[in-house]
Amino acid sequence: MLREVSESDAHRAVGALSRVGVGARFDRTGPQFRVLVDEGAVPRAVEALRDESLPRATQPGFEASWGARALTASEPEERARAAQAVAGELARTFQAIDGVLDARVHVAPAVPDDDPAKALRASASVVIRHRGATPPLDASQVRATVAGAVTALRRDDVNVLFLPALRRAPPPDLRVTVFGVRVLPEGLARFAEVLVVAVLVLGASLARVVWEQRRRGAR
């Protein structure tokens, strides 16, 4: 179902699937994890994970942004790299808040100039997708957090957009009951085959029992 995801995303995926009645489990594959569900539950699992924005796409933070730092980077390049790193760390911070499904942060660093008319102030935009109709934090908290992390950024220059995740109606349960067993439509043919084999085996066993009893009675 999911492969090469972090442990935290694996836990979130199992929890999200459990809430919609899909049984799931995860195990480790090297440094990463994978989440497994039964084949018949895959369509419902895909919808549930999409609603929960799983697995999460991560913005590069300081480690990724500065890991391949160029030795001859210009000053504007250094500012852009630093802004990217801060944006990634801020996105992780917001994603860790309960109720936040996904967060994106974009930072435009200040561009100084000897001519004040040409200088550009720092600015930022934050998009938060959250569970439920009410955001788990308010815009002022988001602005204060971002402005406190970016040099020369004023709170009024931080735009915040909250996107509530609309819950889709759960997909219908297409399973049918056959002799008390819940079976998916695509599994009916296989179930019928197994049932026929079971009936034949049972019939043969009963016939043998009857034959043995009659043979003993004839003696």
C-alpha positions as CSV (number, residue, x, y, z in Angstrom):
1,M,0.0,0.0,0.0
2,L,2.6,2.5,1.1
3,R,6.3,2.0,0.8
4,E,9.3,3.8,2.1
5,V,7.5,6.2,4.5
6,S,8.7,7.5,7.8
7,E,7.6,5.9,11.1
8,S,5.4,8.8,12.0
9,D,3.6,8.7,8.6
10,A,3.2,4.9,9.0
11,H,1.5,5.4,12.4
12,R,-0.7,8.2,11.0
13,A,-1.7,6.0,8.1
14,V,-2.7,3.1,10.3
15,G,-4.7,5.4,12.5
16,A,-6.4,7.1,9.6
17,L,-7.3,3.7,8.0
18,S,-8.6,2.4,11.3
19,R,-11.0,5.4,11.6
20,V,-12.7,4.4,8.3
21,G,-12.8,0.7,9.2
22,V,-9.9,-0.5,7.2
23,G,-7.5,-2.9,8.9
24,A,-3.8,-2.1,8.3
25,R,-0.4,-2.9,9.7
26,F,3.1,-1.7,9.1
27,D,6.6,-3.1,9.3
28,R,10.1,-1.9,8.8
29,T,11.9,-2.2,5.5
30,G,15.4,-1.0,6.2
31,P,15.4,2.6,7.5
32,Q,11.9,3.2,6.2
33,F,8.5,1.6,6.8
34,R,5.7,0.2,4.7
35,V,1.9,0.0,5.4
36,L,0.0,-3.0,4.3
37,V,-3.8,-3.6,3.8
38,D,-5.8,-6.5,2.4
39,E,-6.2,-6.4,-1.4
40,G,-9.9,-5.9,-1.3
41,A,-9.5,-2.8,0.9
42,V,-7.1,-0.9,-1.3
43,P,-9.7,1.4,-2.9
44,R,-11.1,2.5,0.4
45,A,-7.6,2.9,1.8
46,V,-6.5,5.1,-1.1
47,E,-9.4,7.4,-0.5
48,A,-8.8,7.6,3.2
49,L,-5.1,8.3,2.9
50,R,-5.8,11.0,0.2
51,D,-8.2,12.7,2.6
52,E,-5.5,12.7,5.3
53,S,-2.8,14.0,2.9
54,L,-0.7,10.9,3.5
55,P,2.1,10.3,3.0
56,R,3.2,13.8,3.6
57,A,5.4,15.6,1.1
58,T,8.1,17.4,3.1
59,Q,9.8,20.6,2.2
60,P,13.6,20.6,2.5
61,G,14.9,21.9,5.8
62,F,18.3,23.0,6.9
63,E,19.9,19.6,6.4
64,A,18.8,19.2,2.8
65,S,19.2,22.9,1.9
66,W,22.7,23.2,3.2
67,G,23.9,19.7,2.7
68,A,25.1,20.4,-0.9
69,R,26.0,24.0,-0.2
70,A,28.1,25.5,-3.1
71,L,31.4,27.0,-2.2
72,T,31.0,29.9,-4.6
73,A,27.4,30.8,-4.0
74,S,26.5,34.4,-4.4
75,E,24.9,36.5,-1.7
76,P,21.4,36.3,-3.3
77,E,21.8,32.5,-3.6
78,E,22.7,32.2,0.0
79,R,19.6,34.3,1.0
80,A,17.4,32.1,-1.1
81,R,18.9,28.9,0.3
82,A,18.5,30.2,3.9
83,A,14.8,31.2,3.1
84,Q,14.1,27.7,1.7
85,A,15.6,26.0,4.8
86,V,13.6,28.2,7.2
87,A,10.4,27.6,5.2
88,G,11.0,23.8,5.4
89,E,11.6,23.9,9.1
90,L,8.5,26.0,9.7
91,A,6.4,23.6,7.6
92,R,7.5,20.7,9.8
93,T,6.6,22.7,12.9
94,F,3.1,23.3,11.7
95,Q,2.6,19.7,10.5
96,A,3.5,18.5,14.0
97,I,0.4,20.3,15.4
98,D,-2.5,18.0,16.1
99,G,-5.2,18.5,13.5
100,V,-2.9,19.8,10.8
101,L,-2.9,17.5,7.8
102,D,-0.4,19.4,5.6
103,A,1.5,22.7,5.7
104,R,3.3,24.7,3.1
105,V,5.5,27.7,3.8
106,H,7.0,30.0,1.2
107,V,9.4,32.7,2.3
108,A,10.7,35.5,0.1
109,P,13.8,37.0,1.8
110,A,14.4,40.7,2.0
111,V,16.4,42.2,-0.9
112,P,18.4,45.2,0.3
113,D,19.4,48.0,-2.0
114,D,21.2,51.3,-1.5
115,D,18.1,52.9,-3.0
116,P,15.3,52.4,-0.4
117,A,12.8,52.6,-3.2
118,K,14.2,49.5,-4.8
119,A,14.7,47.5,-1.6
120,L,12.2,44.7,-1.1
121,R,10.8,43.7,2.3
122,A,10.7,40.1,3.4
123,S,7.4,38.3,2.9
124,A,5.9,34.9,3.5
125,S,2.8,32.8,2.7
126,V,1.5,29.9,4.7
127,V,-1.0,27.3,3.5
128,I,-2.4,24.9,6.1
129,R,-4.7,22.1,5.4
130,H,-6.5,20.9,8.5
131,R,-9.0,18.4,9.8
132,G,-12.5,19.7,10.6
133,A,-14.1,23.0,9.9
134,T,-12.1,25.0,12.6
135,P,-8.4,25.5,12.2
136,P,-6.3,24.0,15.1
137,L,-4.6,27.4,15.5
138,D,-5.4,31.0,14.5
139,A,-3.8,33.2,11.9
140,S,-2.1,35.4,14.5
141,Q,-0.2,32.5,16.0
142,V,0.9,31.4,12.5
143,R,2.1,35.0,11.7
144,A,3.9,35.3,15.0
145,T,5.7,32.0,14.5
146,V,6.8,32.8,10.9
147,A,7.8,36.3,11.6
148,G,9.9,35.2,14.6
149,A,11.8,32.8,12.4
150,V,12.6,35.0,9.4
151,T,14.9,37.9,9.7
152,A,13.3,41.4,9.1
153,L,9.9,39.9,8.5
154,R,6.9,41.8,9.8
155,R,3.8,39.9,10.9
156,D,1.7,42.0,8.5
157,D,3.7,40.6,5.6
158,V,2.7,37.0,6.4
159,N,-0.3,35.8,4.4
160,V,-2.1,32.8,5.9
161,L,-4.6,30.5,4.2
162,F,-6.5,27.7,6.0
163,L,-8.0,24.9,3.9
164,P,-10.4,22.6,5.7
165,A,-10.2,19.0,4.5
166,L,-13.7,18.1,3.2
167,R,-14.7,14.6,4.3
168,R,-16.0,12.5,1.5
169,A,-18.8,10.1,2.2
170,P,-17.4,6.7,3.0
171,P,-17.5,4.3,0.0
172,P,-20.3,1.8,0.1
173,D,-19.6,-1.6,1.5
174,L,-20.0,-3.8,-1.6
175,R,-19.5,-7.1,0.3
176,V,-22.3,-9.6,0.1
177,T,-23.2,-12.2,2.7
178,V,-23.1,-15.8,1.6
179,F,-23.8,-18.4,4.2
180,G,-22.9,-15.9,6.9
181,V,-19.6,-14.9,5.3
182,R,-19.0,-11.4,4.0
183,V,-17.4,-11.6,0.5
184,L,-16.5,-8.9,-2.0
185,P,-18.2,-9.3,-5.4
186,E,-14.9,-10.0,-7.1
187,G,-14.3,-12.8,-4.7
188,L,-17.6,-14.5,-5.3
189,A,-16.3,-16.8,-8.0
190,R,-13.4,-17.9,-5.8
191,F,-15.7,-18.4,-2.9
192,A,-18.0,-20.5,-5.0
193,E,-15.1,-22.6,-6.1
194,V,-14.0,-23.2,-2.5
195,L,-17.6,-23.9,-1.5
196,V,-18.1,-26.5,-4.3
197,V,-14.9,-28.2,-3.4
198,A,-15.9,-28.3,0.3
199,V,-19.3,-29.8,-0.6
200,L,-17.8,-32.4,-2.8
201,V,-15.3,-33.4,-0.2
202,L,-18.0,-33.5,2.5
203,G,-20.3,-35.6,0.1
204,A,-17.5,-38.0,-0.6
205,S,-16.8,-38.4,3.1
206,L,-20.4,-39.0,3.9
207,A,-20.7,-41.5,1.1
208,R,-17.7,-43.4,2.4
209,V,-19.2,-43.5,5.9
210,V,-22.5,-44.9,4.5
211,W,-20.7,-47.4,2.4
212,E,-18.7,-48.6,5.4
213,Q,-21.8,-49.0,7.5
214,R,-23.6,-51.0,4.8
215,R,-20.6,-53.2,4.3
216,R,-20.4,-54.0,8.0
217,G,-24.2,-54.7,8.1
218,A,-23.9,-57.1,5.2
219,R,-21.5,-59.2,7.2
